Amino acid sequence: MRVALFALTGFGNRAIDAVHAQALFTRRECGPYPYYPEVNIEIYAKFKNPGLGQHIYTDYSWYDVEFILRSLKIDTILVCTYDKIFPKKILSMVSTVINIHPSLLPEYKGRNPIKAVLDAGGKKTGVTAHVITDEVDGGKILYQQSIPIEVNDTEGTLRKKLSTVAYEVIKEVL
């Protein structure tokens, strides 16, 4: 399996722990991770997977992505809390595109499901691995793992717990 990881600091760090990716697409962060102490994903990736260093991309277009996926012979895209919607052309280039989503889909779709479940007074949450399709957070669910929400959980504590669950989910799905 040749994997391109599309991820941000936090969940993305655990994805780097879980899979040996051939490329990392992320964004340049302008400050520290705001939810809990975490190493910037670019630095973390270079440390955990030294061979990845030449294939870490922070400034790119979808055209660049297309070229890189082809040149590295990528067959799987793994997405972990990424901030862009994928064009159909990119989705069709590989055999598998999996998103690691920080909630128990189909509830709490979208950009910040962790805050949404806390605001709604939820009692449990989790991580969902699903196939990416044209519908945001709407593809076939491959695997889910849940955890209880503790009374004192904040967005930061819950994100950290869910990042650990994400690692487990990634290992199970891949």
Secondary structure, DSSP 8 states (H G I E B T S, - for coil): --EEEEE-TTHHHHHHHH---SEEE----SS--SSS----HHHHHHHH-GGGGGGEESS--HHHHHHHHHHTT--EEEEES-SS---HHHHTTSSEEEEEESS-TTSS-SS-HHHHHHHTT-SEEEEEEEE--SSTT-S-EEEEEEEE--TT--HHHHHHHHHHHHHHHHHHH-
